[in-house]
Amino acid sequence: MSKISHHLPESVLAAYAAGSLPYAYAMVAAAHVSMCAECRAIYEAHQCAGGLVLDDMEGMAVSQNTRRQLMDSLDLEAPPEPPAPRAFGVYPAPVAELLGDGGPRWRKVGGGVRQQILHYDDAGSIRLLSIPPGRAVPDHSHGGLELTLVLQGSFSDETGQFGCGDVEVGDPDLEHTPTAGEEGPCICLAATDAPLRFRSLVPRLIQPLLRI
């Protein structure tokens, strides 16, 4: 894997460690941390700091009945641990777990670009995108925050070049035209909490159907 140059902000890693990051962004964080040793170290440091805070908190008294129930539960046989998810091809374990068996089920969205929606609700969405070599995604800005993690290939836009493992953080101030590198298809994992804002008419017309 090439050197990762674009990382998650530390505030996002801290929120992920604290369990307060919204689900869609947490999935991108989990995938990036599984690929990036530098961000994994920062994430684990925040986890450790959180544990130290808990250790310093004053204990809370519990009733004798609660104590007895807890001790009784310790005598029960623990259920077997579920198997840990494994990576599948270019998809790190957190993404492979969402995909299930068989890999992505792509849907054409125009211009040779394909997508699969992995999660969608009122709080946000997670999708896989596959962009052909040299092909550009229509010019757009963002209604909220978008985290885009490159899983294969690369893309470039007005802010720079993003290779495998890199994350681009897109906020409402960013307007760009991501273009896949010539070396092969670019596969990305993207999480958003609001619809994109396309300049061109055609993408705006089909946007509700594609849920982007």
Secondary structure, 3 states (H helix, E strand, C coil): CCCCCCCCCHHHHHHHHHCCCCHHHHHHHHHHHHHCHHHHHHHHHHHHHHHHHHHHCCCCCCCHHHHHHHHHHHCCCCCCCCCCCCCECCECHHHHHHHCCCCCCCEEEECCEEEEEEEEECCEEEEEEEECCCCECCCEEECCCEEEEEEECCEEECCEEECCCCEEEECCCCCECCEECCCCCEEEEEEECCCEEECCHHHHHHHHHHCC
